[in-house]
Structure formats: structure tokens, C-alpha cells
Amino acid sequence: MLTARLIDNVWATRKAESLNGLKFMLAEIIGGGAEEGKRLIVVDIISAGIGDRVIVTTGSSARRMVGDDTIPVDAAVIGIIDEDCEFGD
């Protein structure tokens, strides 16, 4: 799983039929590490919005969240981050 910030909507006037009805957004990975700043297109299944910090799952887990293991989706928003937690105090 990754943490990311949603930065824009992605509109596709033509797409695979299996993707009809899905909301696409542009996300930027946050939280440090080598992936920070990388952007990816995610399917938003929980109605998050631009500016929200979110939890993103990728690969087969993302397809399962959409409910179809054959759908051409590689990343899905699965949670909205309300606040950061500090572990190991």
C-alpha cells in the first residue's frame, strides 16, 4: 500500500468498456522513500476528492477492490487519511 495525495481528476472520453462508470484521479505519492513524487492514475471507489491524502493499493489487490480480477486497473484508492499516527513512542 502507498500513501498519496489526489491532485486532479482524469477524464477519458474513450476507454475500455469495462472501465465505464469508474472515477479516475491523478495521485502523487507522499510519505518519503524512493517513490515520493511519482504520479499514477488511480480508480477512486470511495469518493475521495482533490487534495485528500489517501491510501492506495496496487496490482491484484486493486482489481479485487473494484470487484473484477480481469479489469485493467492497477491502482485503487481504499482509504482517506484523517490524521497521521506516530508509532514506537
Backbone atoms as SQL, in Angstrom:
CREATE TABLE atoms (id INTEGER PRIMARY KEY, chain TEXT, resi INTEGER, resn TEXT, atom TEXT, x REAL, y REAL, z REAL);
INSERT INTO atoms VALUES
  (1, 'A', 1, 'MET', 'N', 0.841, -1.180, 0.000),
  (2, 'A', 1, 'MET', 'CA', 0.000, 0.000, 0.000),
  (3, 'A', 1, 'MET', 'C', 0.885, 1.241, 0.000),
  (4, 'A', 2, 'LEU', 'N', 0.332, 2.310, -0.527),
  (5, 'A', 2, 'LEU', 'CA', 1.034, 3.580, -0.649),
  (6, 'A', 2, 'LEU', 'C', 0.194, 4.692, -0.035),
  (7, 'A', 3, 'THR', 'N', 0.853, 5.773, 0.377),
  (8, 'A', 3, 'THR', 'CA', 0.113, 6.980, 0.731),
  (9, 'A', 3, 'THR', 'C', 0.318, 7.978, -0.398),
  (10, 'A', 4, 'ALA', 'N', -0.746, 8.690, -0.727),
  (11, 'A', 4, 'ALA', 'CA', -0.699, 9.625, -1.853),
  (12, 'A', 4, 'ALA', 'C', -1.641, 10.784, -1.587),
  (13, 'A', 5, 'ARG', 'N', -1.477, 11.841, -2.385),
  (14, 'A', 5, 'ARG', 'CA', -2.396, 12.975, -2.360),
  (15, 'A', 5, 'ARG', 'C', -3.046, 13.039, -3.734),
  (16, 'A', 6, 'LEU', 'N', -4.369, 13.169, -3.748),
  (17, 'A', 6, 'LEU', 'CA', -5.082, 13.291, -5.014),
  (18, 'A', 6, 'LEU', 'C', -4.930, 14.717, -5.525),
  (19, 'A', 7, 'ILE', 'N', -4.453, 14.858, -6.764),
  (20, 'A', 7, 'ILE', 'CA', -4.138, 16.197, -7.259),
  (21, 'A', 7, 'ILE', 'C', -5.003, 16.646, -8.430),
  (22, 'A', 8, 'ASP', 'N', -5.738, 15.745, -9.060),
  (23, 'A', 8, 'ASP', 'CA', -6.599, 16.167, -10.170),
  (24, 'A', 8, 'ASP', 'C', -7.496, 15.024, -10.600),
  (25, 'A', 9, 'ASN', 'N', -8.544, 15.368, -11.338),
  (26, 'A', 9, 'ASN', 'CA', -9.388, 14.368, -11.985),
  (27, 'A', 9, 'ASN', 'C', -8.770, 13.995, -13.314),
  (28, 'A', 10, 'VAL', 'N', -9.041, 12.780, -13.762),
  (29, 'A', 10, 'VAL', 'CA', -8.596, 12.331, -15.079),
  (30, 'A', 10, 'VAL', 'C', -9.847, 11.963, -15.865),
  (31, 'A', 11, 'TRP', 'N', -10.010, 12.615, -17.016),
  (32, 'A', 11, 'TRP', 'CA', -11.173, 12.362, -17.866),
  (33, 'A', 11, 'TRP', 'C', -10.731, 11.581, -19.090),
  (34, 'A', 12, 'ALA', 'N', -11.425, 10.522, -19.409),
  (35, 'A', 12, 'ALA', 'CA', -11.138, 9.724, -20.602),
  (36, 'A', 12, 'ALA', 'C', -12.421, 9.613, -21.412),
  (37, 'A', 13, 'THR', 'N', -12.442, 10.253, -22.572),
  (38, 'A', 13, 'THR', 'CA', -13.651, 10.206, -23.384),
  (39, 'A', 13, 'THR', 'C', -13.813, 8.850, -24.059),
  (40, 'A', 14, 'ARG', 'N', -12.701, 8.167, -24.282),
  (41, 'A', 14, 'ARG', 'CA', -12.751, 6.811, -24.835),
  (42, 'A', 14, 'ARG', 'C', -11.907, 5.923, -23.944),
  (43, 'A', 15, 'LYS', 'N', -12.487, 4.794, -23.554),
  (44, 'A', 15, 'LYS', 'CA', -11.770, 3.848, -22.699),
  (45, 'A', 15, 'LYS', 'C', -12.377, 2.467, -22.871),
  (46, 'A', 16, 'ALA', 'N', -11.708, 1.473, -22.319),
  (47, 'A', 16, 'ALA', 'CA', -12.226, 0.108, -22.372),
  (48, 'A', 16, 'ALA', 'C', -13.607, 0.075, -21.731),
  (49, 'A', 17, 'GLU', 'N', -14.497, -0.669, -22.321),
  (50, 'A', 17, 'GLU', 'CA', -15.881, -0.736, -21.846),
  (51, 'A', 17, 'GLU', 'C', -15.972, -1.154, -20.377),
  (52, 'A', 18, 'SER', 'N', -15.075, -2.015, -19.939),
  (53, 'A', 18, 'SER', 'CA', -15.114, -2.483, -18.549),
  (54, 'A', 18, 'SER', 'C', -14.805, -1.371, -17.546),
  (55, 'A', 19, 'LEU', 'N', -14.281, -0.232, -18.029),
  (56, 'A', 19, 'LEU', 'CA', -13.939, 0.888, -17.145),
  (57, 'A', 19, 'LEU', 'C', -15.044, 1.932, -17.043),
  (58, 'A', 20, 'ASN', 'N', -16.113, 1.764, -17.799),
  (59, 'A', 20, 'ASN', 'CA', -17.223, 2.722, -17.742),
  (60, 'A', 20, 'ASN', 'C', -17.789, 2.787, -16.329),
  (61, 'A', 21, 'GLY', 'N', -18.037, 4.004, -15.866),
  (62, 'A', 21, 'GLY', 'CA', -18.617, 4.215, -14.549),
  (63, 'A', 21, 'GLY', 'C', -17.601, 4.371, -13.429),
  (64, 'A', 22, 'LEU', 'N', -16.318, 4.163, -13.727),
  (65, 'A', 22, 'LEU', 'CA', -15.290, 4.326, -12.705),
  (66, 'A', 22, 'LEU', 'C', -14.749, 5.744, -12.725),
  (67, 'A', 23, 'LYS', 'N', -14.411, 6.276, -11.558),
  (68, 'A', 23, 'LYS', 'CA', -13.853, 7.624, -11.417),
  (69, 'A', 23, 'LYS', 'C', -12.331, 7.517, -11.347),
  (70, 'A', 24, 'PHE', 'N', -11.649, 8.194, -12.270),
  (71, 'A', 24, 'PHE', 'CA', -10.194, 8.184, -12.305),
  (72, 'A', 24, 'PHE', 'C', -9.643, 9.488, -11.760),
  (73, 'A', 25, 'MET', 'N', -8.533, 9.386, -11.012),
  (74, 'A', 25, 'MET', 'CA', -7.886, 10.572, -10.456),
  (75, 'A', 25, 'MET', 'C', -6.377, 10.434, -10.593),
  (76, 'A', 26, 'LEU', 'N', -5.705, 11.587, -10.612),
  (77, 'A', 26, 'LEU', 'CA', -4.255, 11.622, -10.632),
  (78, 'A', 26, 'LEU', 'C', -3.781, 11.752, -9.190),
  (79, 'A', 27, 'ALA', 'N', -2.897, 10.847, -8.778),
  (80, 'A', 27, 'ALA', 'CA', -2.386, 10.833, -7.410),
  (81, 'A', 27, 'ALA', 'C', -0.872, 10.988, -7.435),
  (82, 'A', 28, 'GLU', 'N', -0.352, 11.656, -6.392),
  (83, 'A', 28, 'GLU', 'CA', 1.092, 11.808, -6.237),
  (84, 'A', 28, 'GLU', 'C', 1.500, 11.159, -4.923),
  (85, 'A', 29, 'ILE', 'N', 2.452, 10.243, -5.000),
  (86, 'A', 29, 'ILE', 'CA', 2.894, 9.506, -3.824),
  (87, 'A', 29, 'ILE', 'C', 3.584, 10.462, -2.846),
  (88, 'A', 30, 'ILE', 'N', 3.226, 10.322, -1.556),
  (89, 'A', 30, 'ILE', 'CA', 3.809, 11.142, -0.489),
  (90, 'A', 30, 'ILE', 'C', 4.371, 10.213, 0.582),
  (91, 'A', 31, 'GLY', 'N', 4.984, 10.781, 1.596),
  (92, 'A', 31, 'GLY', 'CA', 5.402, 9.987, 2.741),
  (93, 'A', 31, 'GLY', 'C', 6.849, 9.560, 2.735),
  (94, 'A', 32, 'GLY', 'N', 7.641, 10.106, 1.830),
  (95, 'A', 32, 'GLY', 'CA', 9.060, 9.763, 1.811),
  (96, 'A', 32, 'GLY', 'C', 9.344, 8.522, 0.995),
  (97, 'A', 33, 'GLY', 'N', 10.592, 8.186, 0.932),
  (98, 'A', 33, 'GLY', 'CA', 11.004, 6.994, 0.195),
  (99, 'A', 33, 'GLY', 'C', 11.294, 7.296, -1.260),
  (100, 'A', 34, 'ALA', 'N', 11.768, 6.285, -1.949),
  (101, 'A', 34, 'ALA', 'CA', 12.182, 6.423, -3.344),
  (102, 'A', 34, 'ALA', 'C', 11.027, 6.744, -4.286),
  (103, 'A', 35, 'GLU', 'N', 9.827, 6.381, -3.895),
  (104, 'A', 35, 'GLU', 'CA', 8.653, 6.581, -4.755),
  (105, 'A', 35, 'GLU', 'C', 8.041, 7.977, -4.623),
  (106, 'A', 36, 'GLU', 'N', 8.446, 8.744, -3.602),
  (107, 'A', 36, 'GLU', 'CA', 7.825, 10.045, -3.354),
  (108, 'A', 36, 'GLU', 'C', 7.894, 10.932, -4.595),
  (109, 'A', 37, 'GLY', 'N', 6.764, 11.561, -4.912),
  (110, 'A', 37, 'GLY', 'CA', 6.672, 12.444, -6.067),
  (111, 'A', 37, 'GLY', 'C', 6.208, 11.751, -7.332),
  (112, 'A', 38, 'LYS', 'N', 6.263, 10.435, -7.348),
  (113, 'A', 38, 'LYS', 'CA', 5.792, 9.677, -8.511),
  (114, 'A', 38, 'LYS', 'C', 4.283, 9.863, -8.632),
  (115, 'A', 39, 'ARG', 'N', 3.818, 10.009, -9.861),
  (116, 'A', 39, 'ARG', 'CA', 2.378, 10.173, -10.099),
  (117, 'A', 39, 'ARG', 'C', 1.803, 8.925, -10.757),
  (118, 'A', 40, 'LEU', 'N', 0.560, 8.622, -10.406),
  (119, 'A', 40, 'LEU', 'CA', -0.115, 7.491, -11.008),
  (120, 'A', 40, 'LEU', 'C', -1.601, 7.777, -11.096),
  (121, 'A', 41, 'ILE', 'N', -2.224, 7.095, -12.022),
  (122, 'A', 41, 'ILE', 'CA', -3.670, 7.198, -12.175),
  (123, 'A', 41, 'ILE', 'C', -4.298, 6.112, -11.317),
  (124, 'A', 42, 'VAL', 'N', -5.277, 6.525, -10.509),
  (125, 'A', 42, 'VAL', 'CA', -5.941, 5.595, -9.598),
  (126, 'A', 42, 'VAL', 'C', -7.442, 5.609, -9.848),
  (127, 'A', 43, 'VAL', 'N', -8.078, 4.508, -9.527),
  (128, 'A', 43, 'VAL', 'CA', -9.532, 4.444, -9.532),
  (129, 'A', 43, 'VAL', 'C', -9.992, 4.802, -8.129),
  (130, 'A', 44, 'ASP', 'N', -10.905, 5.768, -8.034),
  (131, 'A', 44, 'ASP', 'CA', -11.422, 6.204, -6.738),
  (132, 'A', 44, 'ASP', 'C', -12.768, 5.539, -6.495),
  (133, 'A', 45, 'ILE', 'N', -12.779, 4.535, -5.632),
  (134, 'A', 45, 'ILE', 'CA', -14.019, 3.802, -5.363),
  (135, 'A', 45, 'ILE', 'C', -14.698, 4.261, -4.083),
  (136, 'A', 46, 'ILE', 'N', -14.091, 5.263, -3.392),
  (137, 'A', 46, 'ILE', 'CA', -14.655, 5.691, -2.100),
  (138, 'A', 46, 'ILE', 'C', -15.056, 7.162, -2.091),
  (139, 'A', 47, 'SER', 'N', -15.076, 7.795, -3.242),
  (140, 'A', 47, 'SER', 'CA', -15.489, 9.198, -3.383),
  (141, 'A', 47, 'SER', 'C', -14.592, 10.167, -2.626),
  (142, 'A', 48, 'ALA', 'N', -13.293, 9.980, -2.734),
  (143, 'A', 48, 'ALA', 'CA', -12.338, 10.941, -2.186),
  (144, 'A', 48, 'ALA', 'C', -12.321, 12.161, -3.103),
  (145, 'A', 49, 'GLY', 'N', -11.637, 13.215, -2.695),
  (146, 'A', 49, 'GLY', 'CA', -11.615, 14.428, -3.503),
  (147, 'A', 49, 'GLY', 'C', -10.213, 14.967, -3.688),
  (148, 'A', 50, 'ILE', 'N', -10.089, 15.921, -4.577),
  (149, 'A', 50, 'ILE', 'CA', -8.806, 16.564, -4.839),
  (150, 'A', 50, 'ILE', 'C', -8.284, 17.167, -3.536),
  (151, 'A', 51, 'GLY', 'N', -7.017, 16.925, -3.253),
  (152, 'A', 51, 'GLY', 'CA', -6.383, 17.419, -2.036),
  (153, 'A', 51, 'GLY', 'C', -6.384, 16.415, -0.895),
  (154, 'A', 52, 'ASP', 'N', -7.226, 15.389, -0.975),
  (155, 'A', 52, 'ASP', 'CA', -7.264, 14.381, 0.090),
  (156, 'A', 52, 'ASP', 'C', -5.987, 13.553, 0.091),
  (157, 'A', 53, 'ARG', 'N', -5.504, 13.245, 1.304),
  (158, 'A', 53, 'ARG', 'CA', -4.440, 12.263, 1.464),
  (159, 'A', 53, 'ARG', 'C', -5.118, 10.907, 1.560),
  (160, 'A', 54, 'VAL', 'N', -4.629, 9.940, 0.796),
  (161, 'A', 54, 'VAL', 'CA', -5.329, 8.668, 0.675),
  (162, 'A', 54, 'VAL', 'C', -4.368, 7.487, 0.789),
  (163, 'A', 55, 'ILE', 'N', -4.959, 6.322, 1.010),
  (164, 'A', 55, 'ILE', 'CA', -4.244, 5.051, 0.968),
  (165, 'A', 55, 'ILE', 'C', -4.590, 4.409, -0.369),
  (166, 'A', 56, 'VAL', 'N', -3.560, 3.980, -1.090),
  (167, 'A', 56, 'VAL', 'CA', -3.734, 3.384, -2.413),
  (168, 'A', 56, 'VAL', 'C', -3.203, 1.958, -2.380),
  (169, 'A', 57, 'THR', 'N', -3.946, 1.046, -2.938),
  (170, 'A', 57, 'THR', 'CA', -3.465, -0.317, -3.121),
  (171, 'A', 57, 'THR', 'C', -3.229, -0.540, -4.611),
  (172, 'A', 58, 'THR', 'N', -2.309, -1.425, -4.931),
  (173, 'A', 58, 'THR', 'CA', -1.951, -1.640, -6.337),
  (174, 'A', 58, 'THR', 'C', -2.027, -3.121, -6.706),
  (175, 'A', 59, 'GLY', 'N', -1.922, -3.371, -7.999),
  (176, 'A', 59, 'GLY', 'CA', -1.887, -4.739, -8.503),
  (177, 'A', 59, 'GLY', 'C', -3.195, -5.482, -8.347),
  (178, 'A', 60, 'SER', 'N', -3.082, -6.775, -8.057),
  (179, 'A', 60, 'SER', 'CA', -4.284, -7.608, -7.969),
  (180, 'A', 60, 'SER', 'C', -5.205, -7.170, -6.835),
  (181, 'A', 61, 'SER', 'N', -4.639, -6.580, -5.782),
  (182, 'A', 61, 'SER', 'CA', -5.484, -6.079, -4.690),
  (183, 'A', 61, 'SER', 'C', -6.389, -4.958, -5.170),
  (184, 'A', 62, 'ALA', 'N', -5.892, -4.100, -6.066),
  (185, 'A', 62, 'ALA', 'CA', -6.712, -3.025, -6.621),
  (186, 'A', 62, 'ALA', 'C', -7.853, -3.597, -7.458),
  (187, 'A', 63, 'ARG', 'N', -7.549, -4.601, -8.257),
  (188, 'A', 63, 'ARG', 'CA', -8.606, -5.218, -9.075),
  (189, 'A', 63, 'ARG', 'C', -9.669, -5.858, -8.200),
  (190, 'A', 64, 'ARG', 'N', -9.271, -6.479, -7.110),
  (191, 'A', 64, 'ARG', 'CA', -10.247, -7.085, -6.197),
  (192, 'A', 64, 'ARG', 'C', -11.140, -6.027, -5.560),
  (193, 'A', 65, 'MET', 'N', -10.564, -4.864, -5.242),
  (194, 'A', 65, 'MET', 'CA', -11.363, -3.790, -4.655),
  (195, 'A', 65, 'MET', 'C', -12.413, -3.277, -5.634),
  (196, 'A', 66, 'VAL', 'N', -12.103, -3.297, -6.919),
  (197, 'A', 66, 'VAL', 'CA', -13.066, -2.879, -7.938),
  (198, 'A', 66, 'VAL', 'C', -14.098, -3.981, -8.159),
  (199, 'A', 67, 'GLY', 'N', -13.762, -5.206, -7.750),
  (200, 'A', 67, 'GLY', 'CA', -14.711, -6.310, -7.828),
  (201, 'A', 67, 'GLY', 'C', -14.605, -7.159, -9.072),
  (202, 'A', 68, 'ASP', 'N', -13.470, -7.066, -9.793),
  (203, 'A', 68, 'ASP', 'CA', -13.312, -7.827, -11.033),
  (204, 'A', 68, 'ASP', 'C', -11.828, -8.072, -11.262),
  (205, 'A', 69, 'ASP', 'N', -11.390, -9.310, -11.108),
  (206, 'A', 69, 'ASP', 'CA', -9.974, -9.637, -11.279),
  (207, 'A', 69, 'ASP', 'C', -9.486, -9.485, -12.711),
  (208, 'A', 70, 'THR', 'N', -10.392, -9.317, -13.669),
  (209, 'A', 70, 'THR', 'CA', -9.979, -9.202, -15.071),
  (210, 'A', 70, 'THR', 'C', -9.953, -7.757, -15.567),
  (211, 'A', 71, 'ILE', 'N', -10.373, -6.805, -14.760),
  (212, 'A', 71, 'ILE', 'CA', -10.445, -5.409, -15.187),
  (213, 'A', 71, 'ILE', 'C', -9.030, -4.816, -15.286),
  (214, 'A', 72, 'PRO', 'N', -8.775, -3.963, -16.285),
  (215, 'A', 72, 'PRO', 'CA', -7.429, -3.397, -16.455),
  (216, 'A', 72, 'PRO', 'C', -7.160, -2.203, -15.530),
  (217, 'A', 73, 'VAL', 'N', -7.111, -2.474, -14.228),
  (218, 'A', 73, 'VAL', 'CA', -6.869, -1.451, -13.218),
  (219, 'A', 73, 'VAL', 'C', -5.655, -1.886, -12.411),
  (220, 'A', 74, 'ASP', 'N', -4.748, -0.942, -12.128),
  (221, 'A', 74, 'ASP', 'CA', -3.545, -1.285, -11.369),
  (222, 'A', 74, 'ASP', 'C', -3.434, -0.540, -10.046),
  (223, 'A', 75, 'ALA', 'N', -4.309, 0.456, -9.786),
  (224, 'A', 75, 'ALA', 'CA', -4.242, 1.192, -8.524),
  (225, 'A', 75, 'ALA', 'C', -5.634, 1.681, -8.144),
  (226, 'A', 76, 'ALA', 'N', -5.966, 1.556, -6.858),
  (227, 'A', 76, 'ALA', 'CA', -7.280, 1.984, -6.372),
  (228, 'A', 76, 'ALA', 'C', -7.141, 2.652, -5.015),
  (229, 'A', 77, 'VAL', 'N', -7.921, 3.719, -4.808),
  (230, 'A', 77, 'VAL', 'CA', -7.992, 4.395, -3.515),
  (231, 'A', 77, 'VAL', 'C', -8.863, 3.550, -2.600),
  (232, 'A', 78, 'ILE', 'N', -8.325, 3.206, -1.418),
  (233, 'A', 78, 'ILE', 'CA', -9.083, 2.357, -0.495),
  (234, 'A', 78, 'ILE', 'C', -9.327, 3.016, 0.854),
  (235, 'A', 79, 'GLY', 'N', -8.765, 4.222, 1.068),
  (236, 'A', 79, 'GLY', 'CA', -8.983, 4.906, 2.334),
  (237, 'A', 79, 'GLY', 'C', -8.577, 6.362, 2.257),
  (238, 'A', 80, 'ILE', 'N', -9.222, 7.185, 3.088),
  (239, 'A', 80, 'ILE', 'CA', -8.864, 8.596, 3.211),
  (240, 'A', 80, 'ILE', 'C', -8.176, 8.758, 4.562),
  (241, 'A', 81, 'ILE', 'N', -6.994, 9.379, 4.548),
  (242, 'A', 81, 'ILE', 'CA', -6.217, 9.564, 5.770),
  (243, 'A', 81, 'ILE', 'C', -6.737, 10.796, 6.502),
  (244, 'A', 82, 'ASP', 'N', -7.226, 10.595, 7.723),
  (245, 'A', 82, 'ASP', 'CA', -7.737, 11.700, 8.539),
  (246, 'A', 82, 'ASP', 'C', -6.616, 12.382, 9.303),
  (247, 'A', 83, 'GLU', 'N', -5.698, 11.597, 9.858),
  (248, 'A', 83, 'GLU', 'CA', -4.572, 12.162, 10.591),
  (249, 'A', 83, 'GLU', 'C', -3.446, 11.146, 10.609),
  (250, 'A', 84, 'ASP', 'N', -2.230, 11.626, 10.769),
  (251, 'A', 84, 'ASP', 'CA', -1.070, 10.742, 10.842),
  (252, 'A', 84, 'ASP', 'C', -0.924, 10.203, 12.254),
  (253, 'A', 85, 'CYS', 'N', -0.383, 9.006, 12.352),
  (254, 'A', 85, 'CYS', 'CA', -0.119, 8.397, 13.642),
  (255, 'A', 85, 'CYS', 'C', 1.386, 8.250, 13.841),
  (256, 'A', 86, 'GLU', 'N', 1.822, 8.365, 15.061),
  (257, 'A', 86, 'GLU', 'CA', 3.221, 8.138, 15.409),
  (258, 'A', 86, 'GLU', 'C', 3.299, 6.805, 16.153),
  (259, 'A', 87, 'PHE', 'N', 4.150, 5.907, 15.657),
  (260, 'A', 87, 'PHE', 'CA', 4.316, 4.608, 16.297),
  (261, 'A', 87, 'PHE', 'C', 5.678, 4.551, 16.986),
  (262, 'A', 88, 'GLY', 'N', 5.804, 3.719, 17.985),
  (263, 'A', 88, 'GLY', 'CA', 7.071, 3.487, 18.645),
  (264, 'A', 88, 'GLY', 'C', 7.457, 4.538, 19.661),
  (265, 'A', 89, 'ASP', 'N', 6.488, 5.206, 20.262),
  (266, 'A', 89, 'ASP', 'CA', 6.801, 6.236, 21.279),
  (267, 'A', 89, 'ASP', 'C', 7.329, 5.609, 22.544);
